[in-house]
Amino acid sequence: MIAASDLFRVSLRQVVRQRGFGVILSIALGITAFITLSVLGQEIRYKVGQDMVLMGGVNVIRVYMDDGQYPGQPLREFYPETIEAIRKLPGVGLVCASVRNGQYFPMRVGERRLMVGMLGVDENFFDVFSLEMVAGRFLSAEDLTQRRRVCVLGNEGAENLFGSPENAMGKLLTLGNDIFEVVGVVSGVMLGDWRQGGFIPTTTMIDRNWGDGRISRLFVRGIGWEDVPPLTQRIPQTVHAVQDAPYLVIGTQADQLERIKATFMWVEALLWLGIAASLMLGGFGIWYGTFAAVRARTREVGLKKAMGGSDADILAQFLAEALCKSVAGGILGIIIGTLCVELGAYSLGTTFSYPLLLFSSLGSIVFSAFIGVAGGLYPAIQASRMDVVSALRFE
């Protein structure tokens, strides 16, 4: 029986001679992708998903009182205790309180007459909808507590009224009987029609009884899209536990959410199919390469058998060569995969689990060895069962 050290030394030499680098690289790429997705899959899914979600606003839940649709009902509003209870729910990222109905004001710009809508919001509105600051600043908590007469305009509203966002800064607007100062201009994918209007503090709007004069709508932003379905169940329970709200309405973009989920499912499926295809290609490469090696070294096999080599020795040699290829690809994949995880975590601004990386690496080595055994076993068995005379006469 050949010694294990000699067996693997000879096998490594044969691997180098055969130059099966394509097979090794194929396995390495599959292992790299496997480790990266295993360790950073959740973070990648979350980060990319957040971008897709924010583009469609599907993780923003609209909660409002619809008492106005029912004659004779008192017009209810959300209590501060209710808003605070919703903020504490698991899966809730941010909560914005707003006056549901906006107030429109006529304005004249040159010969144009515009109707500019103003919506009462709190300081969280801009983060809930991921709006970007074009100029100036957002509304602050102090603006609400001190009931300041300030406003933030949408980018199109600022251009319509003042020519550009920069020109709008510090300008004064006459809203009703009051003068408001423009302190900021915002833009964003989720701004919608409000890009032509503006935003003022809820307290300032309620004091003047504009809109419906009360906090009758909440924008609840879930941390991820997975949080939206459970929150649609928990929010009504939380509201009803704190106050009377017989006509509470929960609004979501369910159809768009399902489309995004389906898109991600197919993307993930294709990624894993790509990994499987790469590993299978490596396995077939080992199978074909081992068969080619057996055929090219048929006389060598016959000579070894004639000199007393057993079937087990022949089987072990070709199987060891297949294992060396697959494990070499696995080790290379682990090295590249670890570098990809480090770079990915840095670019995503997150951390990763070292135990999960270790577990994935160990699993990769085991799986690589399995690929080598699966791909090389049958050709190795064929080599070990060769007839000595036929092998020696092979040309």
Secondary structure, 3 states (H helix, E strand, C coil): CCCHHHHHHHHHHHHHHHCCHHHHHHHHHHHHHHHHHHHHHHHHHHHHHHHHHHHHCCCEEEEEECHHHCCCCCCCCCCHHHHHHHHCCCCEEEEEEECCCCEEEEEEECCEEEEEEEEEECCCHHHHCCCEEEEECCCCHHHHHCCCCEEEEEHHHHHHHHCCHHHHCCCEEEECCEEEEEEEEEECHHHHHHHHCEEEEHHHHHHCCCCCCCCCEEEEEECCHHHHHHHHHHHHHHHHHHCCCCCEEEECCHHHHHHHHHHHHHHHHHHHHHHHHHHHHHHHHHHHHHHHHHHHCHHHHHHHHHCCCCHHHHHHHHHHHHHHHHHHHHHHHHHHHHHHHHHHHHHHCCCCCHHHHHHHHHHHHHHHHHHHHHHHHHHHHHHHCCCHHHHHHCC
